[in-house]
Amino acid sequence: MNEINPKPEYWVLSLSGGKDSTALGLEWLKRHQKDPVTYPLHEAVYCDTGMEFPAMVEHINRLERIFTDAGIKFTRLKSEKSFEYLMFDHWPNFRKNSKFHEQGYSWPGPRSRWCTAMLKRDLIERHLRGVQGKYRVIQLTGLAADEQERLQRENNINHLHPLAEWGWTEADCLKYCYSHGFDWGGLYDIFHRVSCWCCPLQSLDELRKLRKCFPDLWAKLLDMEHRTWRTFRADYSVDELEIRFAFEEERLAAGLPINRTREFMSALRKRLEEAGFSQNK
């Protein structure tokens, strides 16, 4: 409680399950157990999109046990409408009286991150509104000290960023998690970020690794592409990525480069055209 806002405070950890929020959660919980006045914590909140890597699901299950055993409420939020329903079957209200009749939101993109809004942000805001009548809600978020652009965009006085205050970088957070026995089944040995496996905003390198290391998920990605109306990315469909990555493997086996040289891009365009795709890459 403070003089500006007389409501008692309710401290919530926003947990994504990635290295930064996990490091924050574990360290804050440790400090809370020693000094609950200086490091208050009432609840940890996690949003389940249903599209996480299996190892992430196991990771969250483990965190839930840790927080619950420590007497901290652990809340999982999940939309009644699944990612796949929203992507393939949902009819957005703005389309009902328009000439645009495609069904489902289709793939998220830089200008339409409906998944983040509907499966994470809206759920958290709705959940916290349930306690804001009685409490001033303080959210602990896992922005690291070297995420300056994101930190500069933050202007909510009720959002705190302990990692930045402690000077913990993303690398520090990963090292901390590893030292405490959290390794996500090796996901961070493969990927830089371990959010939803089907995200079109991943880099080509991350998608290349997804295809190589998780062929079952890659096969599902190909199936999802064939069920929706929007191309996976502005530059490539999943089918085109399959052709590109297979072409790269052929060239590597022959000792040829796969970097973005004029020769490589020309050969790739020819391969795509042979498969029936004629877009400029």
C-alpha positions as CSV (number, residue, x, y, z in Angstrom):
1,M,0.0,0.0,0.0
2,N,1.3,3.5,-0.8
3,E,0.1,7.1,-0.4
4,I,-0.7,7.6,-4.1
5,N,-2.8,4.4,-4.4
6,P,-4.3,3.3,-1.1
7,K,-5.2,-0.1,-2.4
8,P,-3.1,-3.0,-1.1
9,E,-0.7,-4.4,-3.7
10,Y,-1.0,-7.7,-5.5
11,W,2.2,-8.9,-7.1
12,V,2.0,-11.1,-10.2
13,L,4.8,-12.8,-12.1
14,S,4.1,-12.9,-15.8
15,L,5.6,-16.2,-16.9
16,S,6.2,-17.1,-20.6
17,G,8.3,-20.1,-19.8
18,G,11.3,-18.8,-21.7
19,K,14.8,-18.4,-20.2
20,D,14.2,-14.8,-19.0
21,S,10.9,-15.1,-17.2
22,T,12.0,-18.5,-15.8
23,A,15.2,-17.0,-14.4
24,L,13.2,-14.1,-13.0
25,G,10.6,-16.4,-11.5
26,L,13.1,-18.7,-9.8
27,E,15.3,-15.9,-8.4
28,W,12.4,-13.8,-7.2
29,L,10.8,-16.8,-5.5
30,K,14.1,-17.6,-3.8
31,R,14.3,-14.0,-2.5
32,H,10.6,-14.0,-1.6
33,Q,11.1,-17.0,0.6
34,K,13.9,-15.2,2.5
35,D,12.3,-11.8,2.5
36,P,8.6,-11.7,1.5
37,V,8.3,-8.0,2.5
38,T,11.0,-6.8,0.1
39,Y,10.1,-9.4,-2.6
40,P,6.3,-9.9,-2.4
41,L,4.7,-12.5,-4.7
42,H,1.1,-13.6,-4.8
43,E,0.6,-15.3,-8.1
44,A,2.4,-16.6,-11.2
45,V,0.4,-16.4,-14.5
46,Y,1.1,-18.4,-17.6
47,C,-0.8,-18.3,-20.9
48,D,-1.1,-21.6,-22.7
49,T,-1.4,-21.1,-26.5
50,G,-1.6,-24.8,-27.2
51,M,1.3,-24.5,-29.7
52,E,4.3,-24.9,-27.5
53,F,7.1,-27.4,-28.0
54,P,6.5,-30.6,-25.9
55,A,9.6,-29.8,-23.9
56,M,8.1,-26.4,-23.0
57,V,5.0,-28.1,-21.7
58,E,7.1,-30.3,-19.4
59,H,9.1,-27.2,-18.3
60,I,5.9,-25.4,-17.3
61,N,4.6,-28.4,-15.5
62,R,7.8,-28.4,-13.4
63,L,7.6,-24.7,-12.7
64,E,4.0,-25.1,-11.6
65,R,5.0,-27.7,-9.0
66,I,7.8,-25.5,-7.7
67,F,5.5,-22.4,-7.2
68,T,2.6,-24.4,-5.9
69,D,4.9,-26.2,-3.4
70,A,6.1,-22.8,-2.2
71,G,2.5,-21.7,-1.6
72,I,2.3,-19.4,-4.6
73,K,-0.8,-19.5,-6.7
74,F,-0.1,-20.7,-10.2
75,T,-2.6,-19.8,-12.8
76,R,-2.8,-21.2,-16.4
77,L,-4.8,-19.2,-18.8
78,K,-6.1,-20.7,-22.0
79,S,-8.6,-19.3,-24.4
80,E,-11.8,-21.2,-25.0
81,K,-11.1,-20.8,-28.7
82,S,-7.9,-22.6,-29.7
83,F,-5.1,-21.3,-31.9
84,E,-6.2,-23.7,-34.7
85,Y,-9.9,-22.7,-34.4
86,L,-9.0,-19.0,-34.7
87,M,-6.6,-19.7,-37.6
88,F,-8.9,-21.9,-39.6
89,D,-12.5,-21.6,-38.6
90,H,-13.2,-18.3,-36.8
91,W,-15.2,-15.6,-38.7
92,P,-14.0,-12.2,-37.5
93,N,-16.8,-9.7,-36.9
94,F,-15.3,-7.2,-39.3
95,R,-15.7,-9.6,-42.2
96,K,-19.3,-10.5,-41.8
97,N,-20.6,-7.5,-43.8
98,S,-17.6,-7.0,-46.1
99,K,-16.5,-8.4,-49.4
100,F,-13.7,-10.3,-47.7
101,H,-15.0,-13.8,-47.1
102,E,-12.0,-15.8,-46.2
103,Q,-12.5,-18.0,-43.1
104,G,-10.1,-17.8,-40.1
105,Y,-7.5,-15.3,-39.2
106,S,-4.9,-17.5,-41.0
107,W,-1.2,-17.1,-40.2
108,P,-0.2,-14.4,-37.8
109,G,2.2,-11.8,-39.2
110,P,4.1,-8.6,-38.3
111,R,0.9,-6.5,-38.9
112,S,-1.5,-9.0,-37.5
113,R,-0.3,-10.7,-34.3
114,W,-3.7,-11.8,-33.4
115,C,-2.3,-14.8,-31.5
116,T,-0.4,-12.6,-29.1
117,A,-3.4,-10.4,-28.6
118,M,-6.1,-13.1,-28.2
119,L,-4.2,-16.0,-26.6
120,K,-2.0,-14.0,-24.3
121,R,-2.5,-10.2,-23.7
122,D,-6.3,-10.2,-23.6
123,L,-6.4,-13.2,-21.3
124,I,-4.0,-11.7,-18.8
125,E,-5.8,-8.3,-18.9
126,R,-9.2,-10.0,-18.3
127,H,-7.8,-12.1,-15.5
128,L,-6.2,-9.2,-13.7
129,R,-9.3,-7.1,-14.0
130,G,-10.8,-9.6,-11.6
131,V,-8.5,-8.4,-8.8
132,Q,-7.9,-4.8,-9.8
133,G,-11.0,-3.7,-8.0
134,K,-9.5,-4.6,-4.7
135,Y,-5.8,-4.4,-5.4
136,R,-3.1,-2.4,-7.2
137,V,-1.7,-5.1,-9.4
138,I,2.1,-5.0,-9.8
139,Q,3.4,-7.2,-12.7
140,L,6.9,-8.6,-12.8
141,T,8.0,-9.0,-16.4
142,G,11.1,-10.8,-17.7
143,L,12.7,-8.2,-19.8
144,A,16.5,-8.6,-19.6
145,A,19.0,-5.8,-19.2
146,D,20.2,-6.0,-22.9
147,E,16.6,-5.7,-24.3
148,Q,16.8,-1.9,-24.3
149,E,14.4,-1.3,-27.2
150,R,11.6,-3.2,-25.5
151,L,12.4,-1.6,-22.1
152,Q,12.2,1.9,-23.7
153,R,8.8,1.1,-25.0
154,E,7.5,0.1,-21.6
155,N,5.6,3.0,-19.9
156,N,3.3,1.2,-17.5
157,I,4.3,2.2,-13.9
158,N,2.8,-1.0,-12.6
159,H,5.2,-3.1,-14.7
160,L,8.5,-3.9,-13.0
161,H,11.6,-5.2,-14.7
162,P,13.9,-6.7,-12.0
163,L,16.2,-8.4,-14.5
164,A,17.1,-5.0,-15.9
165,E,17.5,-3.6,-12.5
166,W,19.8,-6.4,-11.5
167,G,21.8,-6.0,-14.8
168,W,21.0,-9.6,-15.9
169,T,21.4,-10.1,-19.7
170,E,19.7,-12.8,-21.7
171,A,22.9,-14.8,-21.6
172,D,23.0,-14.5,-17.8
173,C,19.4,-15.7,-17.6
174,L,20.1,-18.8,-19.7
175,K,23.2,-19.6,-17.6
176,Y,21.2,-19.2,-14.4
177,C,18.5,-21.6,-15.6
178,Y,21.1,-24.2,-16.7
179,S,22.8,-24.0,-13.4
180,H,19.5,-24.7,-11.7
181,G,18.8,-27.8,-13.8
182,F,16.4,-26.3,-16.4
183,D,17.4,-27.0,-20.0
184,W,14.1,-27.3,-21.9
185,G,15.1,-30.6,-23.3
186,G,17.9,-28.9,-25.3
187,L,15.6,-26.4,-27.1
188,Y,18.0,-23.5,-26.4
189,D,20.8,-25.5,-27.9
190,I,18.9,-25.4,-31.2
191,F,16.9,-22.2,-31.1
192,H,17.5,-18.6,-29.9
193,R,13.9,-18.3,-28.7
194,V,11.5,-21.1,-27.8
195,S,8.1,-19.6,-28.3
196,C,5.4,-21.2,-30.4
197,W,6.9,-23.7,-32.8
198,C,4.7,-22.6,-35.7
199,C,5.4,-18.9,-35.5
200,P,5.9,-17.3,-39.0
201,L,8.1,-14.6,-37.5
202,Q,10.9,-17.1,-36.9
203,S,14.1,-16.5,-39.0
204,L,14.9,-18.8,-41.9
205,D,17.6,-20.3,-39.8
206,E,15.2,-21.2,-37.0
207,L,12.7,-22.7,-39.5
208,R,15.6,-24.7,-41.1
209,K,16.4,-26.1,-37.6
210,L,12.7,-26.9,-37.0
211,R,12.5,-28.9,-40.1
212,K,15.7,-30.8,-39.3
213,C,15.2,-31.4,-35.6
214,F,11.4,-31.7,-35.4
215,P,10.2,-33.4,-38.6
216,D,6.8,-34.2,-37.0
217,L,6.1,-30.6,-36.3
218,W,7.4,-29.6,-39.7
219,A,5.0,-32.1,-41.3
220,K,2.2,-30.5,-39.3
221,L,3.3,-27.0,-40.4
222,L,3.0,-28.2,-44.1
223,D,-0.5,-29.5,-43.4
224,M,-1.6,-26.3,-41.7
225,E,-0.3,-24.3,-44.8
226,H,-2.7,-26.3,-47.0
227,R,-5.7,-25.6,-44.8
228,T,-5.5,-21.8,-44.9
229,W,-5.7,-18.9,-47.3
230,R,-2.7,-16.8,-46.4
231,T,0.9,-17.6,-47.3
232,F,3.0,-18.6,-44.3
233,R,5.4,-15.6,-44.8
234,A,5.5,-12.7,-47.3
235,D,8.6,-14.3,-49.0
236,Y,7.9,-18.0,-48.7
237,S,5.1,-20.5,-48.2
238,V,5.9,-23.6,-46.2
239,D,5.9,-25.6,-49.4
240,E,8.5,-23.2,-50.9
241,L,10.6,-23.5,-47.7
242,E,10.5,-27.2,-48.0
243,I,11.9,-26.9,-51.6
244,R,14.5,-24.4,-50.5
245,F,15.8,-26.4,-47.6
246,A,15.9,-29.6,-49.6
247,F,17.8,-27.7,-52.3
248,E,20.3,-26.4,-49.7
249,E,20.9,-29.9,-48.5
250,E,21.6,-31.0,-52.0
251,R,24.1,-28.2,-52.6
252,L,25.9,-28.8,-49.3
253,A,26.3,-32.5,-50.1
254,A,27.8,-31.4,-53.4
255,G,30.2,-28.9,-51.7
256,L,28.4,-25.9,-53.1
257,P,27.6,-22.7,-51.0
258,I,24.1,-21.8,-49.9
259,N,24.6,-18.2,-49.0
260,R,22.7,-15.4,-50.7
261,T,25.0,-15.1,-53.7
262,R,23.6,-14.3,-57.1
263,E,24.4,-17.8,-58.3
264,F,22.6,-19.4,-55.4
265,M,19.5,-17.2,-55.6
266,S,19.3,-17.8,-59.4
267,A,19.5,-21.5,-59.0
268,L,16.9,-21.4,-56.2
269,R,14.5,-19.5,-58.3
270,K,14.9,-22.0,-61.1
271,R,14.2,-24.9,-58.7
272,L,11.1,-23.1,-57.4
273,E,9.9,-22.4,-60.9
274,E,10.3,-26.1,-61.8
275,A,8.1,-26.9,-58.8
276,G,5.4,-24.5,-60.0
277,F,6.4,-21.4,-57.9
278,S,7.4,-18.3,-59.7
279,Q,7.8,-15.7,-57.0
280,N,10.9,-13.5,-56.8
281,K,12.9,-14.3,-53.6
